Amino acid sequence: MRYDPPGWADRLDARLLRKWNRTIRCWFRFYGSEPLYKIKDPPRSDSTLASPFFASEPPTDTTGPVVEAKWSPQPLLPITCVGLERAQELCDRGLLGRRTLHAEYAEYRVVCRRDKTGRRRPKRVEVTTELPDYWLCVARHDPLKVREMATEVLGFEPSWMQLYGIEPDQITGTPRARERELERRFAQQVTGVGAGSLDRLPAHLKDVPEQPTGSLNRGRLLCMTFSLNRLGDLIEILLMGAHPWAAAGPAGPRPADFHAVFRVLTGPEFACRRSDPVFIAEGQDAAFNGFKLALANPPGIYMLGFTPQVFRFQDKPLDDDHDWVRFSRGAGKGYRQRLEFGPPDELADVFLDDIIVDDGTEAPRPLTGGFQVLQQLEVGVRLVRWGPTSVAPGQFEYPGDRRDWTPCNASKRCGDVLEMLDGHEQVRVPKS
């Protein structure tokens, strides 16, 4: 089958659709050949990420149900390491918080305005789950289309300098060389290339930084840029889980311990995200019981749930139809990739912190940033599931036990968060 654009948000011609599908297949081919086990002395040295239980696309005649693998996009790592209150401070810290901690396939930005007294206050929150790989694919093959997409999101038409750092017509060479240069320049300006190792990047992207250097997707919000919020990383973790992970039992194989699976797949300290355990558990459950999975059409990360009723303005709860809850970049509920939450600029005297959060977990408090909005949001991917078939004895993978499991709060990752917190505290309370 042919995959459509994420969320059916854009109309692509047949050529662009082929290029988008090629991007997806390329990531499946790359990761399918990678070794399954990420530890020394693996139980099996011949196992790869490629799995008969996860297909690069669903068969055209499948009638299997679509299941939603979903999670809270509120970043787990800083909460685990420094607690909820300080995690909120760090995640709400502008571009630094976005680039460092928005690790759950959702990124946000807080739009601020000045009130009548001149004080700078939060006005609204913008959230996106759009994959940078999709934007980069369109930018490589159709500059006019990607500018049309950016105009829809931003509300104004960006310049070619903002998108590419150059007029596309000034890029010369063969058609293929021109496409590569368009991709390189757009990656540098808008998407970055993530944390991928050099061996997985084509030569023309190896000098592009992990994060974009242009202002358009730094000061504003077009698509995600966090190093692991990318299509390749999504496919990798889905393939990791989609194996019949097992433990030996007296009556035959039984599902393996979840932490044991994580240990052999990613090392002992990777379960510091909410999304990865969801993917591993969904894939393991399907494969162990002989079911097959594939990304449902269209593939993407979607906003699958939101509870605006916990937000109150002038003692009245908001709802899904409120003017201050604006979803876009998706063809209806279940496919939305962008949220703008808060009063528009036309209401000059109303600000985000005039809204009260009353979720019953603690005392009512003002809404001050995107971290609190993510707390009420649910994001995820849609998967097609079909089967089952029998699982052959040789297909089971046995990860062993979990004796060397390291909890997230004892990992090196927490050290990085504590270092960031120390810098934040020094800025907030300058030393005398």
C-alpha positions as CSV (number, residue, x, y, z in Angstrom):
1,M,0.0,0.0,0.0
2,R,1.0,3.6,-0.3
3,Y,1.4,5.8,2.8
4,D,-0.2,9.3,2.7
5,P,1.2,12.5,4.3
6,P,1.1,12.6,8.1
7,G,-2.4,13.4,9.3
8,W,-3.5,13.9,5.7
9,A,-2.5,17.5,6.4
10,D,-1.2,18.2,2.9
11,R,-2.0,17.4,-0.7
12,L,1.1,15.9,-2.3
13,D,1.4,15.0,-6.0
14,A,2.2,11.5,-7.0
15,R,6.0,12.2,-7.3
16,L,6.2,13.7,-3.7
17,L,4.2,10.8,-2.3
18,R,6.7,8.3,-3.8
19,K,9.5,10.3,-2.3
20,W,7.8,10.2,1.1
21,N,7.3,6.5,0.9
22,R,10.9,6.0,-0.1
23,T,12.0,7.9,3.0
24,I,10.0,5.5,5.2
25,R,11.3,2.4,3.4
26,C,14.9,3.7,3.7
27,W,14.7,3.9,7.5
28,F,13.2,0.4,7.7
29,R,16.0,-1.0,5.5
30,F,18.7,0.8,7.5
31,Y,17.5,-0.4,10.9
32,G,16.4,-3.8,9.7
33,S,20.1,-4.7,9.2
34,E,21.2,-3.4,12.6
35,P,22.0,-6.0,15.4
36,L,19.1,-6.6,17.7
37,Y,21.2,-6.8,20.9
38,K,23.1,-3.7,22.1
39,I,25.1,-5.4,24.9
40,K,28.4,-7.3,25.0
41,D,28.1,-11.1,24.8
42,P,24.5,-11.1,23.4
43,P,22.4,-14.3,23.8
44,R,22.4,-14.5,20.0
45,S,24.8,-12.8,17.6
46,D,22.8,-13.4,14.4
47,S,19.6,-11.5,15.4
48,T,18.8,-8.2,13.7
49,L,16.1,-5.6,14.3
50,A,14.2,-6.8,11.2
51,S,11.2,-8.8,12.5
52,P,8.6,-10.9,10.7
53,F,6.2,-9.4,13.2
54,F,6.6,-5.8,12.1
55,A,6.1,-4.9,8.4
56,S,7.3,-1.8,6.6
57,E,3.7,-1.3,5.4
58,P,0.5,-3.3,6.0
59,P,-0.8,-5.6,3.3
60,T,-3.4,-4.0,1.1
61,D,-6.0,-6.7,2.0
62,T,-5.6,-6.5,5.8
63,T,-8.7,-6.1,7.9
64,G,-6.9,-6.0,11.2
65,P,-7.9,-3.4,13.8
66,V,-6.0,-0.1,14.3
67,V,-4.6,0.2,17.8
68,E,-3.3,3.3,19.4
69,A,0.0,3.2,21.3
70,K,-0.2,6.4,23.4
71,W,1.5,8.1,26.3
72,S,1.7,11.4,28.1
73,P,4.2,13.8,26.4
74,Q,5.2,15.4,29.6
75,P,9.0,14.7,29.8
76,L,9.7,11.9,32.2
77,L,13.5,12.3,32.5
78,P,13.5,15.7,34.4
79,I,10.6,14.7,36.6
80,T,12.4,11.5,37.7
81,C,15.6,13.3,38.3
82,V,14.7,16.6,40.0
83,G,10.9,16.4,40.7
84,L,7.9,17.9,39.1
85,E,8.3,21.5,40.1
86,R,11.9,21.9,38.9
87,A,11.2,19.8,35.9
88,Q,8.5,22.4,34.9
89,E,11.0,25.2,35.3
90,L,13.6,23.5,33.1
91,C,11.2,22.4,30.4
92,D,9.6,25.8,30.2
93,R,13.0,27.4,29.7
94,G,12.6,28.4,26.1
95,L,14.7,27.0,23.4
96,L,17.1,25.3,25.8
97,G,14.4,23.4,27.5
98,R,12.9,22.3,24.1
99,R,16.2,21.1,22.7
100,T,17.3,19.4,25.8
101,L,14.2,17.9,27.5
102,H,11.2,17.8,25.1
103,A,11.9,14.1,24.5
104,E,8.5,12.5,24.2
105,Y,7.6,13.2,20.5
106,A,6.0,16.6,21.4
107,E,7.6,20.0,21.6
108,Y,6.2,23.3,22.6
109,R,6.9,27.0,22.7
110,V,5.4,29.7,24.9
111,V,4.4,32.9,23.1
112,C,4.8,35.9,25.4
113,R,3.4,39.4,25.2
114,R,3.6,42.6,27.3
115,D,0.7,43.7,29.4
116,K,-0.4,47.3,30.1
117,T,2.3,47.7,32.7
118,G,5.0,46.6,30.4
119,R,5.5,43.2,32.1
120,R,6.3,40.3,29.8
121,R,3.7,37.5,30.4
122,P,2.9,34.2,28.7
123,K,0.1,34.6,26.2
124,R,-0.4,31.1,24.7
125,V,1.3,27.8,24.1
126,E,2.1,26.1,20.8
127,V,2.6,22.4,20.6
128,T,3.8,20.3,17.7
129,T,4.2,16.5,17.0
130,E,5.2,16.9,13.4
131,L,8.1,14.7,12.2
132,P,11.1,16.7,10.9
133,D,11.8,13.9,8.4
134,Y,8.6,14.7,6.5
135,W,9.4,18.4,6.3
136,L,12.9,17.6,5.1
137,C,11.6,15.2,2.4
138,V,9.2,17.8,1.0
139,A,11.9,20.5,1.2
140,R,14.3,18.4,-0.8
141,H,11.9,17.8,-3.7
142,D,9.5,20.8,-3.7
143,P,10.5,24.2,-2.2
144,L,7.2,25.8,-3.2
145,K,5.2,23.1,-1.3
146,V,7.3,23.3,1.8
147,R,6.9,27.1,1.8
148,E,3.2,26.6,1.5
149,M,3.2,24.3,4.5
150,A,5.3,26.8,6.5
151,T,2.9,29.6,5.6
152,E,-0.1,27.6,6.9
153,V,1.6,27.0,10.2
154,L,3.2,30.5,10.7
155,G,0.4,32.7,9.4
156,F,2.9,34.5,7.1
157,E,5.0,33.5,4.1
158,P,8.6,32.9,5.2
159,S,11.4,34.1,2.9
160,W,13.7,31.7,1.0
161,M,16.5,32.9,3.2
162,Q,14.7,31.7,6.3
163,L,13.9,28.3,4.8
164,Y,17.1,27.6,2.8
165,G,19.6,30.4,3.5
166,I,19.5,31.0,-0.3
167,E,17.1,31.4,-3.2
168,P,16.4,27.9,-4.5
169,D,16.8,29.1,-8.0
170,Q,20.5,29.9,-7.3
171,I,21.2,26.2,-6.6
172,T,22.5,24.6,-9.8
173,G,23.8,21.2,-10.9
174,T,22.2,18.0,-11.9
175,P,18.7,17.3,-10.6
176,R,20.1,14.9,-7.9
177,A,22.8,17.3,-6.8
178,R,20.3,20.1,-6.6
179,E,18.0,18.0,-4.4
180,R,20.8,17.1,-2.1
181,E,21.8,20.8,-1.7
182,L,18.2,21.8,-1.0
183,E,18.0,19.1,1.7
184,R,21.3,20.1,3.2
185,R,20.4,23.7,3.4
186,F,16.9,23.1,4.8
187,A,18.3,20.7,7.4
188,Q,20.8,23.4,8.5
189,Q,18.2,26.1,8.6
190,V,15.1,24.3,9.9
191,T,15.3,20.7,11.1
192,G,18.9,19.8,12.0
193,V,19.8,16.1,11.6
194,G,19.2,14.8,15.2
195,A,21.7,12.6,17.1
196,G,22.1,10.0,14.4
197,S,25.7,8.6,14.1
198,L,27.6,9.7,11.0
199,D,27.4,6.2,9.5
200,R,23.6,6.6,9.1
201,L,23.8,10.1,7.5
202,P,24.5,10.6,3.8
203,A,27.7,12.4,3.0
204,H,25.9,15.7,2.1
205,L,24.4,15.9,5.6
206,K,27.4,15.1,7.7
207,D,28.4,18.7,8.2
208,V,24.9,19.7,9.3
209,P,24.5,20.3,13.0
210,E,22.2,18.3,15.3
211,Q,20.0,21.3,15.8
212,P,19.0,23.9,13.2
213,T,20.9,27.2,13.1
214,G,18.3,29.3,11.3
215,S,15.8,31.4,13.3
216,L,12.6,30.1,11.8
217,N,12.2,26.8,13.8
218,R,14.1,28.2,16.8
219,G,12.2,31.3,17.6
220,R,9.0,29.7,16.2
221,L,7.6,26.2,16.0
222,L,7.4,24.4,12.6
223,C,8.2,20.8,13.4
224,M,10.1,18.9,16.1
225,T,13.9,19.1,16.3
226,F,14.8,17.2,19.5
227,S,17.5,14.7,18.6
228,L,15.3,11.6,19.1
229,N,11.9,12.9,18.0
230,R,12.5,11.6,14.5
231,L,11.1,9.0,12.1
232,G,14.2,6.8,12.2
233,D,14.2,6.7,16.0
234,L,10.5,5.8,16.0
235,I,11.0,3.0,13.6
236,E,14.0,1.7,15.5
237,I,12.2,1.4,18.8
238,L,9.2,-0.1,17.2
239,L,11.3,-2.8,15.6
240,M,13.1,-3.4,18.9
241,G,9.9,-4.3,20.6
242,A,8.4,-6.4,17.8
243,H,10.0,-9.7,18.7
244,P,8.7,-12.6,20.8
245,W,10.6,-11.7,23.9
246,A,10.4,-14.7,26.2
247,A,11.6,-16.3,29.4
248,A,11.8,-20.1,29.9
249,G,9.0,-21.5,32.0
250,P,8.0,-25.1,33.0
251,A,5.1,-25.0,30.5
252,G,7.1,-23.4,27.8
253,P,8.0,-19.8,26.9
254,R,6.3,-17.0,28.8
255,P,6.6,-13.2,28.2
256,A,9.9,-11.9,29.3
257,D,10.3,-9.3,32.1
258,F,10.0,-5.9,30.6
259,H,13.2,-4.5,32.2
260,A,15.2,-7.5,31.0
261,V,14.1,-6.6,27.4
262,F,15.1,-3.0,27.9
263,R,18.5,-4.0,29.3
264,V,19.5,-6.1,26.2
265,L,18.1,-3.6,23.7
266,T,19.3,-0.3,24.7
267,G,21.5,-0.6,27.8
268,P,20.5,-0.4,31.4
269,E,19.5,3.3,31.6
270,F,17.4,4.0,28.6
271,A,13.9,3.7,30.2
272,C,13.9,7.5,30.9
273,R,11.2,8.2,28.4
274,R,7.5,7.4,28.5
275,S,7.2,6.6,24.8
276,D,9.8,3.9,24.5
277,P,8.3,1.5,27.1
278,V,4.9,1.8,25.3
279,F,6.5,0.8,21.9
280,I,8.4,-2.1,23.5
281,A,5.3,-3.4,25.3
282,E,3.0,-3.1,22.3
283,G,5.5,-4.9,20.0
284,Q,6.3,-7.6,22.5
285,D,2.7,-8.4,23.2
286,A,1.8,-8.6,19.5
287,A,4.9,-10.7,18.5
288,F,4.7,-13.1,21.5
289,N,1.1,-13.9,20.6
290,G,1.9,-14.3,16.9
291,F,0.3,-11.0,15.7
292,K,1.9,-8.7,13.1
293,L,2.1,-4.9,13.3
294,A,2.7,-2.0,10.8
295,L,2.3,1.7,11.0
296,A,-1.2,2.6,10.1
297,N,-1.9,5.0,7.2
298,P,-1.0,7.8,7.4
299,P,2.1,7.4,9.7
300,G,2.8,10.1,12.2
301,I,2.7,11.2,15.8
302,Y,-0.8,12.4,16.7
303,M,-2.5,14.2,19.5
304,L,-5.0,11.5,20.6
305,G,-6.4,13.0,23.8
306,F,-6.8,16.4,25.6
307,T,-8.6,17.4,28.7
308,P,-9.1,21.2,28.5
309,Q,-11.8,21.0,31.2
310,V,-9.1,21.2,33.9
311,F,-8.3,24.8,32.7
312,R,-10.7,27.4,34.1
313,F,-11.1,31.1,33.1
314,Q,-13.2,33.3,35.2
315,D,-14.4,30.2,37.0
316,K,-15.6,28.5,33.9
317,P,-14.0,25.4,32.5
318,L,-12.8,25.3,28.9
319,D,-13.8,22.6,26.5
320,D,-12.7,21.1,23.1
321,D,-14.8,23.6,21.2
322,H,-13.5,26.7,23.0
323,D,-11.9,29.3,20.8
324,W,-8.7,29.1,22.9
325,V,-8.3,25.4,21.9
326,R,-7.1,25.4,18.3
327,F,-6.0,22.1,16.7
328,S,-4.6,21.9,13.2
329,R,-2.3,20.0,10.8
330,G,-4.5,16.9,10.7
331,A,-7.7,15.8,9.1
332,G,-9.9,15.6,12.2
333,K,-9.7,14.1,15.6
334,G,-7.1,11.3,15.9
335,Y,-4.8,12.9,13.3
336,R,-4.0,16.3,14.7
337,Q,-0.4,17.3,15.0
338,R,-0.5,20.9,16.2
339,L,-2.2,22.7,19.1
340,E,-2.4,26.4,19.9
341,F,-3.8,26.9,23.4
342,G,-4.6,30.3,25.0
343,P,-6.1,33.6,24.2
344,P,-5.4,35.2,20.8
345,D,-3.6,38.6,20.5
346,E,-6.9,40.3,19.8
347,L,-7.7,39.9,23.6
348,A,-5.0,42.2,24.6
349,D,-5.9,42.2,28.3
350,V,-6.1,38.4,28.8
351,F,-3.0,36.2,29.3
352,L,-2.2,32.6,29.8
353,D,-1.6,33.0,33.5
354,D,-5.2,34.3,33.9
355,I,-6.2,30.7,33.3
356,I,-6.3,28.5,36.4
357,V,-5.3,24.8,36.4
358,D,-7.6,22.8,38.6
359,D,-6.9,19.1,38.0
360,G,-7.5,17.9,41.5
361,T,-3.9,16.7,42.1
362,E,-2.9,19.9,44.0
363,A,-4.2,23.3,44.8
364,P,-5.5,25.4,41.9
365,R,-2.7,27.4,40.3
366,P,-2.1,29.7,37.3
367,L,-1.2,28.3,34.0
368,T,2.3,29.6,33.2
369,G,3.7,27.5,30.4
370,G,3.7,24.5,28.1
371,F,4.6,21.9,30.7
372,Q,1.2,22.1,32.3
373,V,-0.5,21.8,28.9
374,L,1.4,18.7,28.1
375,Q,0.2,17.2,31.3
376,Q,-3.3,17.2,29.9
377,L,-2.3,15.9,26.5
378,E,-2.0,12.4,25.1
379,V,0.0,11.6,22.0
380,G,0.8,8.4,20.2
381,V,1.1,6.4,17.0
382,R,-1.6,4.3,15.2
383,L,-0.7,0.7,14.4
384,V,-2.4,-1.9,12.3
385,R,-2.5,-5.4,13.9
386,W,-3.4,-8.6,12.1
387,G,-3.0,-12.3,12.5
388,P,-2.3,-14.3,14.5
389,T,0.1,-16.9,13.2
390,S,2.1,-19.5,15.2
391,V,5.5,-18.5,16.6
392,A,8.2,-21.1,15.8
393,P,10.4,-22.1,18.7
394,G,13.5,-20.6,17.0
395,Q,11.8,-17.2,16.8
396,F,11.7,-16.6,20.5
397,E,14.3,-14.2,21.9
398,Y,15.5,-14.8,25.5
399,P,17.0,-11.7,27.0
400,G,17.9,-13.2,30.4
401,D,17.3,-11.6,33.8
402,R,17.5,-8.0,34.9
403,R,20.1,-8.1,37.6
404,D,22.2,-5.2,36.3
405,W,19.2,-2.9,35.7
406,T,19.9,0.7,36.5
407,P,16.9,2.9,37.3
408,C,16.7,6.2,35.4
409,N,17.3,8.3,38.5
410,A,20.7,6.6,39.1
411,S,21.8,7.0,35.5
412,K,24.2,9.4,33.7
413,R,21.2,11.1,32.1
414,C,20.2,12.5,35.5
415,G,23.6,13.9,35.9
416,D,23.0,15.9,32.7
417,V,19.7,17.2,34.0
418,L,21.3,18.2,37.4
419,E,24.0,20.1,35.5
420,M,21.3,21.9,33.6
421,L,19.4,22.7,36.8
422,D,22.6,24.1,38.4
423,G,23.0,26.5,35.4
424,H,19.3,27.4,35.7
425,E,19.6,28.2,39.4
426,Q,22.7,30.4,38.8
427,V,20.8,32.4,36.2
428,R,17.6,32.7,38.4
429,V,19.5,33.6,41.5
430,P,22.8,35.3,40.5
431,K,25.7,34.9,43.0
432,S,26.6,38.0,44.9
